[in-house]
Amino acid sequence: MVSIEFVTDITRVEGLKRYWEQELRKDISTVPEDARSVVQKHLDGESLSPQEDGVYKNVLKVWWHNKYGFPFDLKPAREQLLRKKYGLPQEQRRAQTLQEKLLDAYGVGDAAALERLKKEYKDTFPDELEGVEVLFGIERYLKDQEIVRLGIYEGKTTIKKLQNLTEYNFLLTHFILQSKGNSELLAKFWKVLEAIAGKAGYKQQFRILRAGALTQVAAYRIFEQLNLRPQLSHPVEDAFDSVDLWTDTATRTAAVQVKSVGKRQEQDAMFVKTDSVVFPGMRVSEVQARKRVEQYHMNSYLFLEAQRFNAKLSKYKKRTGKNVEGYFVVIPYQKVDFITGEPDPGLVQLAKERINTELK
């Protein structure tokens, strides 16, 4: 994972595209030297040959992902980030007001108001905000999830649906992260999503989706508070390598898989390296300076999940040649705020202790 400092001296302009173009211009030193002239040519408004256009598009994708941690092609997430970062205060307030009105209209089943607000949204923000994309996509997501689970389709169809699922998961998680501090909006958002899912007959699947998204947000916030620069994984990495997050340790990059557990599973929170996971059902304690500092338990299901993740990570390292560590994180759902995904302070302290002992 590459860390690039954000530029700050951006000139206020019309259109979100102009903002990321300014950033790319400011960050030109991070572009491979043999491609800089092509990028500069495009930014100066000159036409590119088909070959140059291919070079430019590849540079753009790599630069954006290195800087913001998600694919440039995920337009709703890109527009949401740029609007929050550079949008005028009055524009941001209007966007939030429209979001809240949409949620209210959905919540009371006001079809006429919903259609009017959707039109107003499209007229005001042609590149719909991320939360709206997630709202309108929930029923399709749950249907696709059931298709993949049942194995109704095979081959390319299943792969495509799997990619759609992980892309939706990304947009949902990113939206929650971007909505930090706005618990009222998020409360309405979850209420409406649950209503849509329940009406479509997918209430249980929705609960699983919500638990997974909020615990992933919690893991992100924990690593963020510990200054380990977390990034959400690329949807393709999530789909095929089971990587939920990337984070930086003092020595190397780590791939993180996050699992949520409920009260019935009686499972402790855990932050462990995948190559140090022990046989399930055993309690393990570490002794440092003659003092017992940590004890945890892993059930058989999570043990198998950790082993699968370790196997996928081994294939990833062999395929990419990257030297990365694997972290397996287990978070009890009751230790996470049900609306915002903010973690219990005890989870942050546990992660800090684990990083000082095993995760280093």
Sequence and secondary structure as in RCSB ss.txt:
>XXXX:A:sequence
MVSIEFVTDITRVEGLKRYWEQELRKDISTVPEDARSVVQKHLDGESLSPQEDGVYKNVLKVWWHNKYGFPFDLK
PAREQLLRKKYGLPQEQRRAQTLQEKLLDAYGVGDAAALERLKKEYKDTFPDELEGVEVLFGIERYLKDQEIVRL
GIYEGKTTIKKLQNLTEYNFLLTHFILQSKGNSELLAKFWKVLEAIAGKAGYKQQFRILRAGALTQVAAYRIFEQ
LNLRPQLSHPVEDAFDSVDLWTDTATRTAAVQVKSVGKRQEQDAMFVKTDSVVFPGMRVSEVQARKRVEQYHMNS
YLFLEAQRFNAKLSKYKKRTGKNVEGYFVVIPYQKVDFITGEPDPGLVQLAKERINTELK
>XXXX:A:secstr
             SSHHHHHHHHHHHTGGGS GGGHHHHHHHHTT    HHHHHHHHHHHHHHHHHHHSS TT H
HHHHHHHHHHHS HHHHHHHHHHHHHHHHHHHHT HHHHHHHHHHHHHH SS  HHHHHHHHHHHHHHHHHHHHH
T S THHHHHHHHHHHHHHHHHHHHHHHTTT HHHHHHHHHHHHHHHHHTT HHHHHHHHHHHHHHHHHHHHHHH
TT   EE  HHHHHHH   EEEE SSSEEEEEEEEE GGGT   EEEEGGG   TT EEEEEETTEEEEEEE  H
HHHHHHHHHHHHHHHHHHHH    EEEEEEEEGGGB TTT  B HHHHHHHHHHHHHT  
